[in-house]
Amino acid sequence: MNERTRPVEHTRLHIGGQWLDAADGAELPSVDPATGEVFASVACGGAADVDRAVAAARAAFENGPWPRMKPNERAAALWRLGDLLLADAAEMARIETLDQGKPYAIAQAADVPSAAGLFHYMSGYATKIEGETIPISAPGQYHTYTRREPLGVVGLIVPWNFPLVITAWKVAPALAAGNTVVLKPAEATPLSALRLARLALEAGIPPGVLNVVTGHGSTAGAALAAHPGVDKISFTGSTATGRKILDAAGGNLKRVTLELGGKSANIVFPDADLDKAIAGSSDAIFFNAGQACAAGSRLYVHDSVYDEFVAGLVERAKRIRVGDGFDPATEIGPLASREHLDRVSAYLDAGRAEGTIVTGGNRIGEAGYFVEPTVIADAGPGARVTREEIFGPVVVANRFTSEDEVVAAANDTRYGLAAGVWTGRVGTAHRVANRLRAGTVWVNTYGVFDPSMPFGGMKESGWGREMGHEVLHDYTDVKTVCVDIDG
């Protein structure tokens, strides 16, 4: 039995520590994007199942031990969960490859350790969520202080491009702060979330603390966002869906964190190390088949090195091995679904009309959802492929001649998630980084993430931050206590 045909263990909803069918018995097919074939059937939850999960999370928060545990006990459980993820790396990576299509070697060497690292890192913050003592000037004698307390039940809605990693970004700080969770994974990639729930029980995280409802965003996701029993929603996905989440969350004025789309500028100055910049810019757009919200999809290269740079980028794109994630030689896998293949293909058609496709631009084969790494040149600032998020292995390259020109072009977007700057001058690096309207700016590198680094967007790329100390503000509330000590 090979990795593709071996059955998947957990395919039911996880609510209150139990594995349950959907209330109406509905099921959701899991499709292998490398073959286009169904390999598992997963419970498809709806509004009734969200009700069950929220009730379980509320009971665990109001009456269970998790929020009342000693901070070091919560920390120990989260650390154990990180350890269990590492021990389970081979199976978790297999699930990610089957569900999402990414290369197995990358999932095992990068995605699983990254997720485990989030639980390890955030476990330390369970013992460091602190308030302040405040000297006040009101007449009398008072001892005034603040406490940071968990919000309660949080709903977490994650996308399909990095299912396990982004789940960890949200679950780890939510639990470290003492909240309980209802997790809604993307319908295309539900399996790693279900396996994580099983590992959480093994780690000693009590039943009801981490609940998983698989299903469609339009039903289960919408019900979770609107649910009056949920105190906070954290969503990662498209800007269009983010607006719907925000509208739905307004019913009970729940807290909302949004990590949304991007169309990130990647700027190459003439004094950059071109070999390093070409390699980094290739990784910035083609890693994970371009299915990354922070992908460097708008490339701006100084006119004096443009031709040399684009030729080098094209050469690298042509050498990338696209294929089945279980093939050890594969560097990037398929797009995650047929629906997404159709979307990216439509943008490739637009690119032919708006610019020049220098390399790529086609689907690979008839089975699976594979697309060639693609470079589009000189599409211009008003082109759809320049302005809209493609979310595939497609980069649009344009020329610039001055710093002011390129900063204006980079900022001429409704998005503000990330950006890259390649230069040999330290002054240029800091000056341009300061001028760019983006939540993260990488200089002479691209796509570096760490549990200690806050990540999130400006403008229509979202509200709030993932990771780092900053994320704890989004999973806690501040209570002020003022005690009269005069007599």
C-alpha positions in Angstrom: 0.0 0.0 0.0 1.6 3.3 -1.1 1.3 6.8 0.5 -1.5 7.8 -1.7 -3.8 4.7 -1.2 -3.3 4.3 2.6 -6.6 5.3 4.3 -6.8 8.6 6.3 -7.6 8.0 9.9 -9.8 10.9 11.1 -12.6 12.2 8.8 -15.4 13.1 11.3 -16.1 16.3 13.1 -14.3 16.7 16.4 -16.6 18.2 19.0 -16.3 18.0 22.8 -13.6 15.4 22.5 -15.8 13.1 20.4 -15.7 12.1 16.7 -19.1 12.8 15.2 -20.9 12.7 11.9 -22.5 15.9 10.7 -26.0 16.4 12.2 -27.6 15.8 8.8 -25.2 13.1 7.7 -23.7 15.2 4.9 -20.2 14.4 3.6 -17.5 16.3 1.7 -15.2 14.7 -0.8 -11.5 15.3 -0.4 -9.8 15.5 -3.8 -6.1 14.8 -4.4 -5.1 17.8 -6.6 -2.3 15.8 -8.2 -4.7 13.3 -9.7 -8.1 15.0 -9.5 -9.5 11.9 -7.7 -11.4 11.6 -4.5 -9.4 9.8 -1.8 -11.5 10.4 1.3 -14.9 11.4 2.5 -15.1 13.9 5.3 -18.1 14.9 7.5 -19.6 18.1 6.1 -20.8 20.2 9.0 -23.4 22.9 8.9 -25.0 25.4 11.2 -26.3 22.8 13.6 -22.8 21.4 14.0 -21.4 24.8 14.6 -24.0 25.2 17.4 -22.8 21.9 18.9 -19.2 22.9 18.7 -19.8 26.4 20.2 -21.7 24.9 23.0 -18.9 22.5 23.8 -16.3 25.3 23.6 -18.5 27.5 25.9 -18.9 24.7 28.4 -15.1 24.1 28.4 -14.5 27.8 28.9 -17.1 28.4 31.6 -16.8 25.2 33.5 -13.7 23.3 32.4 -10.1 23.4 33.7 -8.3 25.0 30.7 -8.8 28.7 31.6 -8.2 28.0 35.2 -5.1 25.9 34.8 -1.9 27.3 36.2 -0.1 29.0 33.3 2.8 26.5 33.5 0.3 23.7 33.1 -1.1 25.2 29.9 2.4 25.9 28.7 3.4 22.2 29.3 0.4 20.9 27.3 1.1 23.2 24.4 4.8 22.2 24.4 3.7 18.5 24.4 1.5 19.3 21.4 4.5 20.7 19.5 6.5 17.6 20.4 3.7 15.3 19.2 3.5 17.2 15.9 7.2 16.6 15.3 6.9 12.9 16.2 3.9 12.7 13.8 5.7 14.6 11.0 5.7 11.8 8.4 1.9 11.2 8.6 1.0 14.9 9.0 3.1 15.7 5.9 1.4 12.9 4.0 -2.0 14.3 4.8 -0.9 17.8 3.7 0.4 16.4 0.4 -2.8 14.4 -0.3 -5.1 17.3 0.7 -3.2 20.4 -0.6 -0.7 19.0 -3.2 2.5 20.5 -1.8 5.7 18.4 -2.0 5.9 15.8 0.7 9.5 16.6 1.4 8.7 20.3 2.0 5.7 19.5 4.1 7.8 17.2 6.3 10.9 19.4 6.5 9.2 22.9 6.7 5.4 22.9 7.3 5.3 20.5 10.2 8.3 21.9 12.1 7.0 25.4 11.5 3.6 24.5 13.1 5.4 22.7 16.0 7.6 25.7 16.5 4.5 27.9 16.9 3.2 25.7 19.7 6.6 25.6 21.4 7.0 29.4 21.1 3.5 30.3 22.3 3.7 27.8 25.2 6.2 30.2 26.7 3.8 33.1 26.5 1.2 31.2 28.6 3.3 32.1 31.6 4.0 35.7 30.5 0.5 37.2 29.9 0.8 40.1 32.3 -1.0 43.3 33.4 0.3 46.5 34.8 0.2 48.5 38.0 -1.0 52.1 37.3 -0.4 55.1 39.6 -3.5 57.3 39.3 -4.1 60.9 40.3 -7.7 60.8 41.5 -8.2 62.0 45.1 -7.8 59.3 47.7 -5.5 56.2 47.9 -6.0 53.4 45.3 -4.3 50.3 44.1 -5.0 50.2 40.4 -3.9 47.5 38.1 -4.8 45.7 34.9 -5.3 42.1 34.0 -5.1 40.4 30.6 -7.9 37.8 30.5 -8.9 35.3 27.7 -11.8 36.5 25.5 -13.8 33.2 25.7 -14.8 31.2 22.7 -12.9 32.1 19.5 -13.7 30.9 16.0 -10.8 30.3 13.7 -11.3 30.1 10.0 -8.2 29.0 8.0 -7.4 28.8 4.3 -6.2 26.0 2.1 -2.7 27.2 1.0 -0.9 26.4 4.3 -3.5 24.4 6.2 -1.4 23.2 9.1 0.9 26.2 9.5 -1.9 28.8 9.5 -3.9 26.7 11.9 -1.0 26.7 14.3 -0.6 30.5 13.9 -4.2 30.9 15.3 -4.7 27.9 17.6 -1.4 28.3 19.5 -1.9 31.9 20.8 -5.6 31.4 21.3 -5.0 28.4 23.6 -1.9 30.0 25.3 -4.2 32.9 26.4 -6.7 30.4 27.9 -9.4 30.6 25.3 -11.4 27.7 23.8 -11.6 27.2 20.1 -13.9 26.2 17.3 -11.8 25.7 14.2 -13.2 25.7 10.7 -10.6 24.5 8.1 -11.0 25.1 4.4 -13.3 22.6 2.7 -10.5 21.6 0.3 -8.0 20.9 3.1 -9.7 19.7 6.3 -7.6 16.7 7.3 -4.6 18.2 9.1 -6.9 20.1 11.4 -8.7 16.9 12.4 -5.4 15.1 13.0 -4.2 18.1 15.1 -7.3 17.8 17.3 -6.4 14.2 18.1 -2.8 15.1 19.0 -4.2 17.9 21.2 -6.1 15.3 23.3 -2.9 13.2 23.5 -1.1 16.3 24.7 -3.5 16.7 27.6 -5.6 19.6 26.3 -9.1 18.9 27.7 -12.1 17.9 25.5 -14.0 20.8 24.3 -11.0 23.2 24.2 -10.2 22.5 20.5 -13.2 21.6 18.4 -13.1 21.2 14.6 -16.0 21.6 12.3 -15.3 20.7 8.7 -17.6 21.9 5.9 -18.2 24.7 3.4 -17.4 28.3 4.1 -20.8 29.4 2.9 -22.5 27.3 5.6 -20.3 26.3 8.5 -17.9 29.3 8.1 -20.8 31.7 7.8 -22.6 30.2 10.8 -19.4 30.4 12.9 -18.8 34.1 12.0 -22.3 35.1 12.8 -22.7 32.9 16.0 -23.7 34.9 19.1 -21.9 32.5 21.3 -18.5 33.3 19.7 -16.5 36.1 21.2 -13.9 36.5 18.5 -13.3 35.5 14.9 -9.9 35.2 13.3 -10.0 34.7 9.5 -7.3 34.2 6.9 -8.4 34.3 3.2 -9.5 36.6 0.5 -10.4 40.2 1.0 -13.8 39.6 -0.5 -14.6 36.9 2.0 -13.1 39.0 4.8 -15.7 41.6 4.2 -18.5 39.0 4.5 -16.9 37.8 7.8 -16.8 41.3 9.1 -20.5 41.9 8.3 -21.5 38.6 9.8 -19.5 39.2 13.0 -21.3 42.5 13.6 -24.4 40.9 15.2 -22.8 40.6 18.6 -19.9 43.0 17.9 -17.4 40.1 18.3 -13.7 40.9 18.0 -12.3 40.3 14.5 -8.8 39.6 13.1 -8.4 39.5 9.4 -5.3 38.4 7.4 -6.4 38.9 3.8 -5.1 39.1 0.3 -2.0 40.6 -1.1 -0.3 41.8 -4.3 3.1 42.3 -2.9 5.7 44.4 -4.7 9.3 43.0 -5.0 11.8 45.8 -5.9 15.2 45.2 -7.4 17.6 48.1 -7.5 20.6 48.2 -9.9 23.1 47.8 -7.0 21.6 44.6 -5.7 23.4 41.2 -5.8 21.5 40.1 -8.9 22.2 36.3 -8.5 20.8 36.4 -5.0 17.9 38.6 -6.0 17.0 36.4 -8.9 17.0 33.3 -6.7 15.1 35.0 -4.0 12.5 36.5 -6.4 12.0 33.1 -7.9 11.3 31.6 -4.5 9.1 34.6 -3.6 6.6 33.8 -6.3 7.0 30.1 -7.2 7.2 28.6 -3.7 4.0 26.6 -2.9 3.0 27.2 -6.6 2.5 30.8 -5.8 -0.4 30.0 -3.4 0.8 32.5 -0.8 -0.8 35.7 0.3 2.6 37.4 0.7 4.0 36.1 -2.7 6.2 38.6 -4.5 3.8 38.8 -7.5 4.6 42.3 -8.7 8.2 42.5 -9.7 9.8 45.9 -10.3 13.3 45.9 -11.7 15.5 48.9 -12.5 15.7 49.5 -16.2 19.5 49.2 -16.3 19.4 45.6 -15.1 15.9 44.6 -16.2 16.8 42.5 -19.3 19.5 40.6 -17.5 17.3 40.0 -14.4 14.3 38.8 -16.3 16.4 36.5 -18.4 17.8 35.0 -15.2 14.4 34.6 -13.7 13.1 32.9 -16.8 16.0 30.5 -16.8 15.2 29.5 -13.2 11.5 29.2 -13.9 12.1 26.8 -16.7 14.2 24.6 -14.5 11.6 24.2 -11.7 10.3 20.6 -11.4 6.5 20.7 -11.3 4.9 17.4 -10.4 3.4 15.0 -7.9 4.1 15.9 -4.3 5.1 12.3 -3.5 7.9 12.4 -6.2 11.1 13.4 -4.4 12.3 15.4 -7.4 9.2 17.7 -7.3 9.9 21.3 -6.3 6.3 22.7 -6.6 3.1 20.7 -6.7 -0.3 21.3 -8.3 -2.8 24.1 -7.5 -5.1 23.0 -4.7 -8.3 22.5 -6.6 -10.0 22.4 -10.0 -11.8 25.6 -9.1 -8.5 27.4 -8.4 -7.0 26.0 -11.6 -9.8 27.6 -13.6 -9.3 30.9 -11.8 -5.5 31.0 -12.5 -6.0 29.9 -16.1 -8.4 32.9 -16.6 -5.6 35.2 -15.4 -3.1 33.6 -17.7 -5.5 34.4 -20.6 -5.7 38.0 -19.4 -1.9 38.1 -19.2 -1.6 37.2 -22.9 -3.8 40.1 -23.8 -2.2 42.6 -21.3 1.5 41.8 -21.6 4.0 39.3 -22.9 4.2 35.8 -21.5 8.0 35.3 -21.5 7.8 31.8 -20.2 5.1 29.4 -19.0 1.5 30.3 -19.2 0.0 26.8 -19.7 -1.5 24.0 -17.8 0.7 20.9 -17.5 -1.0 17.6 -18.5 -4.7 16.6 -18.3 -4.7 14.9 -14.9 -4.3 17.0 -11.8 -4.1 20.8 -11.5 -0.6 21.7 -12.6 0.5 25.0 -14.1 3.8 26.1 -15.5 5.8 28.7 -13.6 5.0 31.9 -15.5 6.7 35.3 -16.1 4.6 38.1 -17.7 6.6 41.1 -18.9 5.5 44.7 -19.2 1.8 44.4 -18.5 1.6 47.9 -17.2 0.1 49.4 -14.0 -3.5 49.2 -15.0 -3.5 45.5 -16.1 -5.6 43.0 -14.2 -2.6 40.8 -13.8 -0.7 43.7 -12.2 -3.5 44.8 -9.9 -5.4 41.7 -8.9 -4.3 38.8 -6.7 -3.7 35.7 -8.9 -2.6 33.3 -6.2 -0.6 31.1 -8.6 2.9 30.7 -9.9 2.6 33.9 -12.0 4.8 37.0 -11.7 4.4 40.3 -13.5 7.7 42.1 -14.2 7.9 45.9 -14.9 10.7 48.4 -15.3 11.4 51.5 -13.2 14.0 54.3 -13.3 13.9 56.1 -10.0 13.2 55.4 -6.3 10.3 57.8 -6.2 8.7 56.2 -9.2 9.0 52.6 -7.9 7.8 53.5 -4.4 4.7 55.2 -5.9 4.1 52.1 -8.1 4.6 49.7 -5.2 2.1 51.6 -3.0 -0.5 52.0 -5.8 -2.6 49.0 -4.7 -5.4 48.4 -2.3 -3.3 45.7 -0.6 -0.6 46.2 1.9 0.6 42.8 3.2 4.2 42.5 2.3 7.0 43.7 0.1 10.6 43.0 -0.9 13.6 45.3 -1.5 16.9 44.1 -3.0 19.8 46.6 -2.8 23.5 46.9 -1.9 23.0 50.2 -0.1 21.9 50.2 3.5 20.4 53.7 3.2 18.2 52.7 0.3 17.2 49.6 2.2 15.9 51.5 5.3 14.6 54.5 3.4 12.5 52.4 1.0 11.3 50.0 3.7 10.1 53.0 5.7 8.2 54.4 2.6 6.4 51.1 1.7 2.8 50.7 3.0 3.2 47.0 3.8 2.9 45.0 7.1 6.2 43.2 6.4 9.2 44.3 4.3 11.9 41.9 3.5 15.3 43.3 2.5 17.8 41.2 0.5 15.6 38.1 1.3 12.0 37.2 0.9 9.5 35.1 2.8 11.3 34.7 6.1 8.8 33.8 8.8 9.5 33.1 12.5 7.2 32.6 15.5 8.6 35.8 17.0 7.9 38.0 14.0 4.4 39.7 13.8 2.7 39.1 10.4 -0.3 41.0 9.0 -1.3 43.6 6.6 -2.2 47.3 6.1 -5.0 48.7 4.0 -7.3 45.9 2.6 -4.8 43.2 3.6 -6.4 43.0 7.0 -6.6 43.9 10.7 -4.4 42.6 13.5 -1.3 40.4 13.5 -0.4 36.8 13.7 2.6 35.5 15.7 5.0 37.4 17.9 4.0 39.1 21.2 1.6 41.3 19.2 -0.8 38.4 18.6 -1.6 38.1 22.3 -3.4 41.4 22.2 -5.9 39.9 19.8 -6.7 36.9 22.1 -7.0 38.7 25.4 -9.1 41.5 26.9 -7.9 44.1 29.4 -9.7 44.5 32.7 -8.9 47.4 35.0 -9.2 46.9 38.8 -9.3 49.9 41.1 -9.2 49.2 44.9 -9.7 51.9 47.5 -7.0 51.3 50.1 -7.5 54.6 52.0 -8.3 53.2 55.5 
